[in-house]
Amino acid sequence: MTRTVHRLFPGLVAALGAATMPPATAFAQGCAMCGTAFAPDDPVTRAFSWSVLFLIAMPYTVFGLAAGWLFLAHRRRGGRRRAEVIALPRTRAVPAPAAGPKET
């Protein structure tokens, strides 16, 4: 137990330190265009931000709709009756030898 704690301690300290640091404005820039091309109060900046949000949201929406459809289809199928299990005999009957003329 103590070996695990000693191994995880430096990572936990680093993660805690990174989480408590105040974010810098340079980290908030997604790309060079986002940080320098638009002025802070420009209406184009707001439109660009909304368009990026819509582009990011569309794959999640499509995936969520497909996953929801599969989930509902699975739940609806559970109420259907399943095929009846037929118990078959474990042994097979051995056929009798064919009766016919014997050669001597």
N, C-alpha and C positions, 0 to 999 in steps of 0.2 A: 504494500500500500504506500509506503513512504517513497519507494522508487518512482512510482507513478506520479505522486505529488511533486517530487523534485524535478521530474522531467517536464511536467506541464506548467510549472510555476513561471518560468521566463516567458512563455507564450501568453499566459494569462496577464502578466504584468504589461507586456507590449500591447495586447489588445485593449486593456483598460486604459493605458496611456493614450492610444490612438483614439479611443472613443471619447475621452474627456478633453482632447485638444479642440480649441475653437477652429472652425473651418476657415480656411483662407479663401479669398475670392479667386485666386488662381486655380484652385481645385474645382471650383464650381463651373468653370468654362468647359463646355463639352468639346469644342474644337476651336481653332483659331478664328474661324468665321464668326462663331457665336460670340466670342469675346471682343472682337474688334470691328466687325462690319456694321453692327446695329447700335444706335444710340439708346440710352436707357428709356427715354420717353417716346420713342418712335413707335407709331402704330404698327409698322411692319414687324417690329420685334415681337409684339403680342401675337400677330397673325402667324409668324414663323413658329413660335412656341406652340400654339394650338395645332398647327399642322403636324409638328413632330409628335405631339401627344396622340393625335389620331392615327398616325402611322405606327406608333408603338402599340396602341390599343387594339388594332384590327386583328393581328394574329392571336392575341389572347381571347378576343371575342369569338373568332372562328373555332379555336380549340375548345372553349367553354361550351359553345353550342353543340359541337360534335360529342363532347364528353357527356353533356346533359342528355342528349338524345340516346346515346348508348346506355346510360344509366336507367333512363325511363323504359327503354325497350327491355332491358334485363329484368326490371321489377315487374313489368307487365307479363312477361313470359312465365314467371314463377307461379302464377295462378292456374296455369293450364294443367290438365291431367297428363300424366306421362303414360307411356306404354306399360301394359301389365307384364310382369315377369312371369314367364312360363317355366315351371320346374320340369326339367328333362331327366329321364332316368340316367343313372350313372353307368350302367352296364349295357352293352349291346348284345343282342341275341346272335349267337353263332349259327350261320346257316347250315342246314343238314347237307351232307354230300349228295350230289345228284344221283338218282337211281338210273342205272342204265346197264346194258350188257357188259359183262366182264370178259376180258380176253384172257385166254389161258395159253 
